[in-house]
Each structure stands twice: as C-alpha cells, then as structure tokens.
Amino acid sequence: MKYFLKRSTAYLLDCLICYSFVMLIFQWALLSNFRGMIGLTDEWFEISWNMQVYVLVTISLPVWLYFIYFDSKYSSGSFGKRIMKLSVTDSEKEKIGLPKSFFRTILKLSPWEIAHFGVIFPTPLYFSQNADIRFATIFGILLFGIYTTSIVIDTERRSIYDKLLGTKVIMK
C-alpha cells in the first residue's frame, strides 16, 4: 500500500504541476488574452473538431511532452516521481528511452484523451443545452479506474500499460 500511495502522490503532484503550467499560466494568462486576436471566438469553439484540435495542441501536447521527457533517460524523473523517490525503468532496471516513454505516456494518458473526446463530441459540453452523460467520458474514467486497480492487484505492482511495454515504476 505504501508503494501505491507514493505512486499516486507522485502522479497527483505531476498533475498539479501540469495543471498549474498548462491551465493557469499557458491557457489563462497567455492564450485568454490572445484568442480574439487570432480568431478563436466562442463561435469557433462551438465546432467540436476545432475544440478537439485546440485541446490537443494547448493542453494534451504540453502534458504529453512533460511526461515523455521527464520519465525518459534524459531526466531524473518527473517532478512528482523525484519528490516521491520513484523512477520509471525497463525490465533490466535501466531508464527508458524516448520512444518507450512516448508510448508509455500515450497509454497512460489515454483515459484522459478519451474523456476529452466525450466532453467535446458531438457538441462541446460547454455549449450543450443539456448536460447529458456521454459514453466516451464514462469509458475514459472507467479505464483510469482499471489502470489504477491494476497497480494494486498486480503482484509486481505494475499497471496494464507498464506490463504491455515492459516498464516498471520502482522506488529508489
């Protein structure tokens, strides 16, 4: 249980760091002041594909890059993992390269991308007249729950995506 709590805390810290940078600094402080100048009006955001591209470029991509770089051999780990004294390794307990870190990040964050898709399609929920429950959003949340549960019940304490890629989060 100690391992799970450390890993969960590290992930929560990384999410807070990403949220602080992406949403508070990048989205609110910078983009909110320039959206109108570059033609990003409320009407533009009402189109689901426009909203999806915007979310991918301005939210998802920066978060992906954070995890891809910091969980790879080119860094000492993401800030959350450093604080909690954790590290991502391969089966030989070596740090992983960028390609493996890329695929690990894509699989790890896929529940959030699926949930984004559900919130944005068929109409962005923000612009929808009724707050309906959307299958993709529920599926993304369930997949996150499955990932989390897999860490707890696996004898090696590996998530599904870690098992698929031959990676593991270890305590230093």
C-alpha positions, 0 to 999 in steps of 0.5 A, a space after each residue: 500500500 505504501 508503494 501505491 500511495 507514493 505512486 499516486 502522490 507522485 502522479 497527483 503532484 505531476 498533475 498539479 504541476 501540469 495543471 498549474 503550467 498548462 491551465 493557469 499560466 499557458 491557457 489563462 494568462 497567455 492564450 485568454 488574452 490572445 484568442 480574439 486576436 487570432 480568431 478563436 471566438 466562442 463561435 469557433 469553439 462551438 465546432 467540436 473538431 476545432 475544440 478537439 484540435 485546440 485541446 490537443 495542441 494547448 493542453 494534451 501536447 504540453 502534458 504529453 511532452 512533460 511526461 515523455 521527457 521527464 520519465 525518459 533517460 534524459 531526466 531524473 524523473 518527473 517532478 512528482 516521481 523525484 519528490 516521491 523517490 520513484 523512477 520509471 525503468 525497463 525490465 533490466 532496471 535501466 531508464 527508458 528511452 524516448 520512444 518507450 516513454 512516448 508510448 508509455 505516456 500515450 497509454 497512460 494518458 489515454 483515459 484522459 484523451 478519451 474523456 476529452 473526446 466525450 466532453 467535446 463530441 458531438 457538441 462541446 459540453 460547454 455549449 450543450 443545452 443539456 448536460 447529458 452523460 456521454 459514453 466516451 467520458 464514462 469509458 475514459 474514467 472507467 479505464 483510469 479506474 482499471 489502470 489504477 486497480 491494476 497497480 494494486 492487484 498486480 503482484 509486481 505492482 505494475 499497471 496494464 500499460 507498464 506490463 504491455 511495454 515492459 516498464 516498471 515504476 520502482 522506488 529508489 
